[in-house]
Amino acid sequence: MRLLSLLLLIFVAYAANADTYVGGDRCATCHQKEYRVWKKGPHASAQKNVEASTSQSCFHCHSTGQGPAATQLPLPNVQCEACHGAGMYYAKEDVMRNRVLAIKLGMRELAPEDKMVAMCQACHRDDVGIGKKFNAVKSWKRIGH
């Protein structure tokens, strides 16, 4: 039993850190309303702001899945998994119905509010020239779902 628990723990740790993105279209199969909100918002076209750039550092925030340990090509724009975590292991419907399991398998916990703010501010920093002081709580209400 201890060996089985250890193997499960190793799998969960791997799954939570894996660069295994499924893409927003897959999320939309169950989350149509949320997908429509995203499609109309600024994240759905975030890559347009840096298309002329040759700096890979821009794509870390203007695409999905582009990080220092990325093992696959990034998805265009800031898709669902940029905020909610790579979904390969938690995207199945039966897993999504179990929030605790989904979080253990890689879904990013965005509550309490300070976790959401920290996640947003990883890209929405004062030093990247967004033109104004970014208010994550106020902005979340605009794009929230």
N, C-alpha and C positions, 0 to 999 in steps of 0.2 A: 504494500500500500504506500509506503514511503517513497519507493522508486517511482510509482505512478504519479504521485503528487509532485515529485521533483521534475519529472518529464513534462507534466502539464505546466508547471511554473516556467520552465525553459521555453516551451512553445509560446506561452503567453508573452513572455518578455521579448521573444523574437518577433512575434506578430505585431506587438505594439510599436516596434521600431522599424518595421519593414517599409521600404519604399514601394508599396504595392497599391497604386492608385487605380480606381475603376472608372473615374470620369463622371461628370455631372449628368450626362445622358442616362447613365445607369441609375443614379440617384433619383432622377425624374420619373422612373417607372413607378415608384411608390410615393414620391414627394412632389406631385405635380404643382401644387400651389406654391410651395417654396421655390421650385425651379422657375416658375413664372416671375416671382418677386426678384430672384437673382438675375434673370434674363433682362429685366428692365433697369437694373441698377448699375452702378459704376464698375463693379468687379467683373461683370460679363464682358467688358471691353477694355480691361486694364492693360492688355498688351499693346493696344493701339498707341498708348502714351510712350512706349519705348521701342517701337518697331525699327526706328532709324538707328538705335543704339547698337553698338557692337560689344558693350560691356555685359558680360555674363552676370555681373552682380545685380543688374537691374531686373533680370528675369527671376531672381529669387523671390521677389515680391510681386512681380507682374505676370507670373504664371503659377502653375500648381505642380508641385513635385520637384522643383529645382532647388535642391539644398546641397550642402557640402557632401553628404553621403548618398546623393541620388544615384540610383542604379538604372533608371529608365529615363527616356526623354520626357521633358516636362509637358504637361497639358497646357493648352493656350488659356490665357486669362486666369483670373482668380476664381477657381471653381469651388464647389462644395467642400472638397477635401482639404483645401488650403486652410480652412478654419476648423473643420470637423475631424481631420485626420484621415490618413490613407485607409480606404474602406474595404480592401479585399477580404479581410477576415471578419469584419462586423456587418457588411452590407446585406447579408442574407436576412430575409424577413424574420425568421425565427430568432435570430440573434438580436436584431434591432428591437424586438419586442421585450427583450431582457436588457434593460439599460446597464445594469452592473456588468453583465457579460460583455456587452458591446464595448464598454469603456475598457475592460480588461483586454479586449482584442484590438484596441487601437483607436476607438472613437474618442476624440478629445473632449474632455469635460470642460464646459464653458461656464459653469456656475460653481461657486459664487461669482459675483460681478468682477472681482479682482482678477480672476483667471481669464475672463473674456477681455478685460482691458489689457492685460499683459500680452495676450495673443495678438490683439489688434496693433498694439504699439511695437510689436516686433517689426512691422513694416511701416506703419504710420508714425514715423519718428520726426521730431522737429528738425533734424539735420538733413532731411532729404528734399527740402524745398517744396512742401505741399502748399505753401503760401499762407497758412494760418495755423494757429495752435489747434491740434486735433483733439476732439472730445469724443472718446470712444463710446461712452454711454449714450450721448446724443446721436451719434452716427449709427449705433446699433439699432436704435429705434427706427431709423429710416430704412434700414435693410433687414431688420429682424424678421424672423419667421418661426 
